[in-house]
């Protein structure tokens, strides 16, 4: 109950401040059309509306679920709901003012109140979550989680939770009948029948079930065990299921016919996404130009050779294109790739090495913070890539594809994507493809926006980047 109360207080202060700022901008700074002296309205006219605006906005937030405790979300996930909620609050109060002929009649002031409310509430909630993250990192208020399932899905869940300590989760370990050993830092705590014992012994707060959909009986049994142990539980759908969740259902003479919906990124959606890409890439190149010039100079000073590294990647519909990056390795880096593959015994489809000896000192820095990828905004302008999309692949990786891997080539590759914000280089190849397929099947501008917002903290924390 403490967190919702803190959020209500934060929202109330932000909405109150927003109404004052909007009045100040309109009548003191004279933002908008010129105000005649006899039309000036003192703040004392708007002050009584604060209580109404705060009350209506908070009630709207409550109805839309903005005060539910949901640890799995970042602060920016609520931005669309906040913008809608503040809009509803302002419109209701403005309608009441208009119907009652109350003297606070400036429409521009109410429009500014909506804009300021949206921005301040978002900033206030970001501050609250930052304070919570600080407490979580110190071990205060964390939830201990037990994952059921040591399969790919279970490993993805554990890695994702471990990489997001700021959300307040601590993975105690996992249980699985078919796996007897630990998985990296995650302990194998027993079989599925041991859930109740493990939950009590490890002081588990929440159980996450990550079993295949075919395990219906086992899942029902786990639900019963969790209820007996009085532990909260959540069930994670398999990513294969999620990719098939977009279905059309028709009937012929009462017989249901089920088929897959068309891919989301086509037609008007594809045109819209391309337009957003062009605008975003143009702005990014202009804003990042000084940083790119500095990076180019440092690369050239440290090692001889071209500043830009050009590499053939496979794009949409398996069409090859030349991708640009800042050079972060020595000139003969590609020649040493096969030797390193043999030395590290890695699958060439996703070769990564934290201590790659081919990397220069400047290269290590720009790779860590993903600055080497800034020239790819030019690829976006050329139409080879998108800002958000599947990870671009080299021809050797595509040559080793299984049939289902090819789904990720149905759209243009991206600078960032679900793979980028879900572990980056810490993911296995198949896990990365799962994320890409899910993105393709469930694309929306809102999903792109959330991925872009998640990319910022992922890059700043340099999570999984090497």
C-alpha positions in Angstrom: 0.0 0.0 0.0 3.0 2.3 0.5 4.0 2.6 -3.2 0.5 3.5 -4.5 0.2 6.1 -1.7 3.6 7.6 -2.8 2.5 7.6 -6.4 -0.8 9.4 -5.6 1.1 12.0 -3.6 3.6 12.5 -6.4 0.9 12.7 -9.1 -1.1 15.2 -7.0 1.9 17.5 -6.6 2.7 17.3 -10.3 -0.8 18.0 -11.5 -1.1 21.0 -9.1 2.2 22.4 -10.3 1.2 21.8 -13.9 -1.9 24.0 -13.6 0.2 26.8 -12.0 2.9 26.5 -14.7 0.2 26.7 -17.5 -1.3 29.8 -15.9 2.1 31.4 -15.6 3.1 30.6 -19.2 -0.2 32.0 -20.5 -0.7 35.2 -18.4 2.8 36.1 -17.1 5.0 35.0 -20.0 2.2 35.7 -22.4 2.6 32.5 -24.4 0.2 32.5 -27.3 -2.0 35.3 -28.6 -1.6 38.7 -27.1 -3.7 39.3 -23.9 -5.6 42.5 -23.5 -5.3 44.0 -20.0 -9.0 43.6 -19.3 -8.7 39.9 -20.2 -6.0 39.1 -17.7 -7.1 36.4 -15.2 -5.2 36.2 -11.9 -4.2 32.8 -10.5 -6.8 33.1 -7.8 -9.4 32.2 -10.4 -7.6 29.0 -11.3 -6.5 28.0 -7.8 -9.9 26.5 -6.9 -9.7 24.2 -10.0 -6.5 22.5 -8.6 -8.5 20.3 -6.3 -10.9 19.3 -9.0 -8.2 18.6 -11.6 -6.1 16.6 -9.1 -9.1 14.6 -8.0 -10.4 13.8 -11.5 -6.9 12.9 -12.8 -6.1 10.6 -9.9 -9.5 8.9 -10.2 -8.8 8.4 -14.0 -5.4 6.9 -13.2 -7.0 4.6 -10.6 -9.5 3.4 -13.2 -6.8 2.7 -15.8 -4.7 0.7 -13.3 -1.8 3.2 -12.9 -1.7 2.6 -9.1 -1.4 -1.2 -9.3 2.0 -2.5 -8.1 3.7 -4.0 -11.1 7.4 -4.6 -10.6 8.0 -5.9 -14.1 7.4 -2.5 -15.8 9.8 0.4 -16.3 8.6 3.9 -15.6 8.2 4.7 -19.3 5.8 1.8 -19.9 3.1 3.9 -18.3 3.6 7.0 -20.5 0.7 6.3 -23.0 -1.7 5.7 -20.1 -0.5 8.8 -18.3 -1.0 11.0 -21.4 -4.5 9.6 -21.9 -5.3 10.0 -18.2 -4.2 13.6 -17.9 -6.1 14.4 -21.2 -9.3 12.9 -19.7 -8.8 14.8 -16.5 -8.3 18.2 -18.2 -11.2 17.7 -20.6 -13.6 16.8 -17.7 -12.6 19.9 -15.7 -12.7 22.2 -18.8 -16.2 20.8 -19.7 -17.4 21.6 -16.2 -15.9 25.1 -16.3 -17.6 25.7 -19.7 -21.0 24.4 -18.6 -20.9 26.4 -15.3 -19.7 29.6 -17.0 -16.8 29.7 -14.5 -14.5 32.7 -15.4 -11.4 30.5 -16.0 -12.1 30.3 -19.7 -8.7 30.2 -21.4 -8.6 27.1 -23.6 -4.8 27.5 -24.2 -4.3 27.4 -20.4 -6.0 24.0 -20.2 -4.1 22.7 -23.2 -0.9 23.7 -21.5 -2.1 22.1 -18.3 -2.5 18.8 -20.1 1.0 19.0 -21.6 2.7 20.1 -18.3 0.7 17.4 -16.3 1.8 14.7 -18.7 5.5 15.7 -18.5 5.6 16.3 -14.8 3.7 13.1 -13.8 6.1 11.1 -16.0 9.1 12.8 -14.4 7.7 12.4 -10.9 7.2 8.6 -11.5 10.7 8.3 -12.9 12.1 9.8 -9.8 10.0 7.5 -7.6 11.2 4.5 -9.5 14.8 5.7 -9.3 14.5 5.9 -5.5 13.0 2.4 -5.4 15.8 1.1 -7.6 18.3 2.5 -5.1 16.5 0.7 -2.2 16.4 -2.6 -4.2 20.1 -2.5 -5.0 20.7 -2.2 -1.2 18.5 -5.3 -0.7 15.5 -3.4 0.7 12.1 -4.5 -0.5 13.3 -7.1 -3.0 11.2 -10.1 -4.0 12.8 -13.6 -4.2 11.7 -15.5 -7.3 11.7 -19.2 -8.0 11.6 -20.1 -11.7 10.0 -23.5 -12.7 11.7 -24.8 -15.8 15.3 -25.0 -16.8 14.5 -24.9 -20.6 15.3 -22.0 -23.0 12.4 -20.0 -21.8 13.3 -20.5 -18.1 16.9 -19.4 -18.7 15.7 -16.3 -20.6 13.4 -15.4 -17.6 16.3 -15.8 -15.1 18.8 -13.9 -17.2 16.3 -11.1 -17.8 15.4 -10.8 -14.1 19.0 -10.9 -13.1 19.9 -8.1 -15.5 17.2 -5.9 -14.1 18.0 -5.7 -10.4 16.5 -2.2 -10.3 13.0 -3.8 -10.7 13.4 -5.5 -7.3 13.7 -9.1 -8.2 16.2 -11.7 -6.9 16.4 -15.1 -8.6 16.7 -17.7 -5.8 17.1 -20.5 -8.4 15.0 -22.9 -10.4 13.4 -26.3 -10.2 13.2 -28.8 -13.1 12.8 -32.6 -13.2 15.0 -32.9 -16.3 18.0 -30.8 -15.2 20.3 -31.9 -12.4 23.0 -29.2 -12.5 23.2 -25.4 -12.0 22.8 -23.0 -14.8 25.6 -20.4 -14.4 24.8 -18.4 -11.2 21.3 -19.9 -11.0 21.0 -22.8 -8.6 19.1 -26.0 -9.4 17.0 -26.4 -6.2 15.2 -29.7 -7.0 12.4 -31.2 -9.0 8.9 -29.8 -9.7 7.5 -31.8 -6.8 9.8 -29.9 -4.4 8.2 -26.5 -5.1 6.4 -26.3 -1.8 9.5 -27.3 0.2 11.8 -24.9 -1.8 9.3 -22.0 -1.5 9.4 -22.3 2.3 13.2 -23.0 2.7 14.2 -20.2 0.3 11.6 -17.6 1.5 10.1 -17.4 -2.0 7.8 -14.4 -2.7 6.8 -15.3 -6.3 7.0 -18.4 -8.5 7.3 -18.0 -12.3 6.2 -21.0 -14.3 8.2 -21.3 -17.6 7.1 -24.8 -18.8 6.0 -25.8 -22.3 2.3 -25.4 -23.0 2.0 -29.2 -23.4 2.7 -29.6 -19.6 -0.9 -28.8 -18.7 -1.1 -31.3 -15.9 2.2 -30.2 -14.3 1.2 -26.5 -14.5 -2.1 -27.2 -12.7 -0.2 -29.1 -10.1 2.2 -26.3 -9.6 -0.6 -23.8 -9.2 -2.1 -26.0 -6.4 1.3 -26.2 -4.7 1.8 -22.4 -4.8 -1.6 -21.8 -3.4 -0.9 -24.2 -0.5 2.4 -22.5 0.2 0.7 -19.1 -0.1 3.1 -17.9 -2.8 2.1 -15.7 -5.7 2.6 -17.3 -9.1 2.7 -16.2 -12.8 2.8 -18.3 -15.9 4.9 -17.3 -18.9 3.6 -18.3 -22.3 6.1 -19.9 -24.6 7.4 -17.5 -27.2 6.3 -20.0 -30.0 2.8 -19.7 -28.6 3.0 -15.9 -28.5 4.2 -15.8 -32.1 1.0 -17.7 -33.0 -1.3 -15.6 -30.9 -2.3 -13.3 -33.8 -5.0 -15.5 -35.3 -8.1 -14.9 -37.4 -11.2 -17.0 -36.7 -13.9 -17.5 -39.4 -16.8 -19.9 -39.5 -18.3 -21.8 -42.4 -21.6 -23.4 -41.6 -20.8 -23.2 -37.9 -17.3 -24.8 -38.4 -14.5 -22.6 -36.9 -11.6 -22.0 -39.3 -8.4 -20.6 -37.7 -5.6 -19.0 -39.7 -2.7 -16.7 -38.9 -3.2 -13.0 -39.3 -1.0 -11.2 -41.9 2.4 -9.9 -40.7 2.0 -6.6 -38.9 4.7 -4.7 -40.8 3.1 -4.3 -44.2 0.9 -1.9 -46.1 0.2 1.4 -44.4 2.0 0.1 -41.3 5.2 -0.4 -43.3 4.8 3.1 -44.8 4.3 4.6 -41.3 7.3 2.8 -39.9 9.5 3.9 -42.8 8.4 7.6 -42.3 9.3 7.4 -38.6 12.6 5.8 -39.5 13.6 8.7 -41.8 12.6 11.4 -39.4 14.4 9.7 -36.4 17.6 8.9 -38.4 17.8 12.4 -39.8 17.5 14.0 -36.3 19.9 11.5 -34.8 22.6 12.1 -37.4 22.4 15.9 -36.8 22.4 15.6 -33.0 25.2 13.0 -32.9 27.4 14.7 -35.6 29.9 16.2 -33.0 30.2 13.0 -31.2 30.8 11.1 -34.4 33.5 13.5 -35.6 35.3 13.1 -32.2 35.0 9.3 -32.4 36.4 9.3 -36.0 39.4 11.5 -34.9 40.2 9.2 -31.9 40.0 6.1 -34.1 42.3 7.5 -36.7 44.8 8.7 -34.0 45.1 5.3 -32.4 45.4 3.0 -35.4 46.0 3.4 -39.1 43.3 2.4 -41.5 39.8 3.5 -42.4 37.6 5.1 -39.8 34.5 3.3 -41.0 34.2 -0.5 -41.1 32.0 -1.8 -43.9 30.5 -5.3 -43.7 28.0 -7.2 -45.8 24.9 -8.0 -43.9 21.7 -9.8 -44.9 18.6 -7.6 -44.9 14.9 -7.9 -45.7 14.0 -10.8 -48.0 17.6 -12.1 -47.8 19.0 -9.1 -49.8 22.6 -8.3 -48.9 23.6 -4.7 -48.1 26.7 -2.9 -46.9 26.4 -1.9 -43.2 28.5 0.9 -41.7 30.1 1.0 -38.3 33.0 2.8 -36.7 36.1 0.5 -36.8 36.7 -0.9 -33.3 39.2 -3.6 -34.2 42.6 -3.9 -35.9 42.9 -4.0 -39.7 43.3 -7.8 -39.8 40.4 -8.6 -37.5 38.3 -10.6 -40.0 41.3 -12.8 -40.8 41.6 -13.9 -37.2 37.9 -14.7 -36.8 38.2 -18.4 -37.8 41.1 -18.9 -35.4 39.1 -17.4 -32.5 36.1 -19.5 -33.4 38.2 -22.7 -33.1 39.9 -21.5 -29.9 36.7 -20.6 -28.2 34.7 -23.5 -29.7 31.8 -21.2 -30.4 28.9 -21.4 -32.9 29.7 -19.0 -35.7 26.1 -17.8 -35.9 26.6 -15.6 -32.9 30.3 -15.2 -32.2 31.0 -12.9 -29.2 34.0 -12.7 -26.9 34.2 -10.4 -23.9 38.0 -10.1 -24.2 38.4 -10.1 -28.0 42.1 -9.5 -28.6 41.4 -7.9 -32.0 39.8 -4.9 -30.3 41.6 -1.5 -30.0 41.4 0.6 -26.8 39.1 3.2 -28.4 37.2 0.3 -29.9 36.6 -1.2 -26.5 35.0 2.0 -25.3 32.8 2.7 -28.3 31.7 -1.0 -28.4 30.8 -0.9 -24.7 28.5 2.1 -25.1 27.3 1.1 -28.7 28.8 4.2 -30.2 30.3 2.2 -33.0 26.8 1.7 -34.3 26.0 5.4 -34.9 26.9 5.4 -38.6 24.1 2.8 -39.1 21.7 5.7 -39.0 22.9 6.3 -42.6 21.9 2.7 -43.4 18.4 3.6 -42.0 18.2 6.6 -44.4 19.2 4.4 -47.3 16.4 2.0 -46.5 18.7 -0.9 -45.7 17.8 -0.9 -42.0 15.2 0.3 -39.6 15.7 2.0 -36.3 14.0 -1.0 -34.5 14.0 -4.5 -35.9 15.8 -7.9 -35.8 19.5 -8.0 -35.4 21.3 -7.7 -38.8 23.1 -11.0 -39.7 26.2 -11.8 -41.7 26.0 -14.2 -44.6 27.8 -17.0 -42.7 25.2 -16.8 -39.9 22.3 -17.0 -42.4 23.9 -20.0 -44.1 23.6 -21.9 -40.9 19.9 -21.0 -40.3 17.3 -23.6 -39.5 14.0 -23.2 -41.4 12.2 -21.3 -38.6 15.1 -18.8 -38.2 14.3 -17.4 -41.6 11.2 -15.6 -40.3 13.4 -12.8 -39.0 14.4 -11.9 -42.6 10.8 -10.9 -43.4 11.5 -7.3 -42.3 14.4 -4.9 -42.3 17.0 -5.4 -39.6 17.3 -2.7 -36.9 19.8 -0.8 -34.8 18.0 -1.9 -31.7 15.3 -4.5 -31.0 13.9 -6.8 -28.3 17.2 -8.7 -28.4 19.0 -5.4 -27.5 16.9 -4.7 -24.5 16.7 -8.3 -23.3 20.3 -9.2 -22.7 22.1 -8.3 -25.9 25.3 -10.4 -26.2 24.2 -12.5 -23.2 21.5 -14.2 -25.2 22.0 -17.4 -27.1 21.3 -17.4 -30.9 17.9 -19.2 -30.6 16.8 -16.9 -27.8 17.6 -13.9 -29.9 15.6 -15.4 -32.8 12.6 -16.0 -30.5 12.6 -12.3 -29.6 12.8 -11.3 -33.2 10.0 -13.5 -34.3 7.8 -12.2 -31.5 8.5 -8.6 -32.5 7.6 -9.3 -36.2 4.3 -10.9 -35.3 3.3 -8.3 -32.7 4.7 -5.0 -34.1 3.2 -1.7 -33.4 4.5 1.9 -33.2 3.9 1.6 -29.4 6.1 -1.4 -29.2 8.8 0.4 -31.2 8.5 3.4 -28.8 8.8 1.1 -25.7 11.9 -0.6 -27.2 13.6 2.7 -27.9 12.9 3.9 -24.3 14.3 0.6 -23.0 17.4 0.9 -25.2 18.6 4.0 -23.4 19.1 2.4 -20.0 20.3 -0.9 -21.6 23.1 1.1 -23.4 23.9 3.3 -20.4 24.2 0.2 -18.2 26.2 -1.5 -21.0 24.3 -4.7 -20.2 25.6 -7.6 -22.2 27.6 -5.3 -24.5 31.0 -6.7 -25.7 
